[in-house]
Amino acid sequence: MERLRQLLLDTGYTIDGVRERLGSMAASALAREELVPALRATAGGDPLATLIRLWWLGVPVPAAALGPEVLDSGLVEEAGDGEVRATVHLQPWETGGYLVSDRKVRPGDPPLRPDHVVGAGGASANLAQLATRRPVGSALDLGTGCGVQVLHLAGRAERVVATDLNPRALELARLSWALSGVEGVEARTGSLYDPVEDERFDLIVSNPPFVIAPGGEGKLTYRESGEAGDAFCRELVRRTPRHLNPGGQAHFLANWLHVEGEDWHDRVGGWLRETGCDGWVVQRDVQDPAEYVELWLRDAARQGTPRYTELYDQWLSWFDEHKVEGIGFGWITMRASGSLDPVVRVEHLDHQVVLPVGDYVDDVLDAIAAAHRTPALDSARLRTAVGLLDERVGLPGAEDPIRIVLRQTQGLRRSREVGTVEAALAGVCDGELALGPLLNVIAELVGQGEMPDADAIRPLIAEGYFLL
């Protein structure tokens, strides 16, 4: 694979090289599964155009245009008339490496094989951006698929273990790692934590088979566990603590149900409260059942097929039977804090945040824990977070604003409506004076009769407006 890797690099088959060659119009069309603009952009027959057509677009190319590095790789097959086609999708990745997977299914393609190995995309990038960036001794990629998370872990983990239920996924993942120059990965076959039953890690990441489907015919290993509802994600969370070293973190992508008569915060938060770990759940999107079914039928290229309507109806019937009103998409982070008083925060954030979250996820977890565990805030010396804005809305000429909003320009970019006391505190908090005396002075200045309760500031600490 080293000869093939060098050829790819020398030819410019990299993220930047492919983007530059295709251009924005062709790239946008590919996102809609339209090939024509990309085929036009790669019509020149030069080496880079040939590789893009072969590996990225999945169309036959002349065998005479390829060298032994490709023809002898075992990753192409004869297509007739002196042409060859790729048997896999080989894509450059943002780490500078390469990923080997099955080609993304397109409308009109035959149904996916049950052991289909999906390539990297938005979900893979989201998980990589979520995981902490701090160096660790050991890391586990649970359900590695094409091996994409290992490319991100290799630079900061001394030891990496990757598992997958699908043996074919591990076969292609090994090719990904070889083409990316990543060595020493311990690859093991099995479900959930079975392959690492007695081991602990400093960092665990997983993009698991979280799709909530009725099961039965056509189950795809890469996205569906076969478990009822969101039980698989709950079981993943439940079993994680016994595999984390003290202070270790776990980061997962997940889906969860919004059920009639039930608060989703309690549902997902309950998964974590059973574990004894600190936890942070962020819901990034919610889809209604019809949107959700359409998304995953489209993912399997079922639209336009004879059974599309039947499968759609079966899936919606299952949601109706279980009183499902929506499906949440988001991430779950856990930390083995060792505290006898673990803290769990569950929230919905659908606005744009600063990426990668992994650059500051440790600070987020620290803030949530500090707000919960600091026994007395009166003597705490707080600092206002860097980049905090004070936004006021009021009538022209009025002395007092109608509303005051504190808005973060960094990190999670949260915003919160506050009162005059909290706004005044944000203007003077520099870590020099204790909170109690500061609140006393502010109360006098704004004409408040008694000192505000210092504990009322805890939510603002948990959300990162003030730092302990």
Buried (B, 14 or more C-beta within 10 A) or exposed (E): BEEBBEBBBEBBBBEEBBEEBBBEEBBEBBEEEEBEBBBEBBEEEBBBBBBBBBBBBBBBBEBEBBEEBBEEBEBBEEBEEEBBBBBBBBBBBBBEBBBBBBBBBEEEEEBBEEBBBBBBEEBBBBBBBBBBBEEBEBBBBBBBBBBBBBBBBBEBBEBBBBBBBBEBBBBBBBBBBBBBBBEEBEBBEEBBBEBBEEBBBBBBBBBBBBBBBBEEEBBBBBBBBEBEBBBBBBBBBBBBBEBBBEEBBBBBBBBBBBBEEEEBBEBBBEBBBEBBBBBBBBBBEBBEBEEBBBEBBBBBBBEEBEEBEEBBEBBBEBBEEBEBBBBBBBBBBBBBBEBEEBBBBBBBBEEEBBEBBBBBBBEBBBBBBBBBEBEEBBEBBBEBBEEBEBEEEEEEEEEEBEEBBBBBEEBBBBBBEBBBBBBBBBEEBEEEEBBBEBBBBBBEEBEBEEBBEBEEBBEBBBBBBBBB
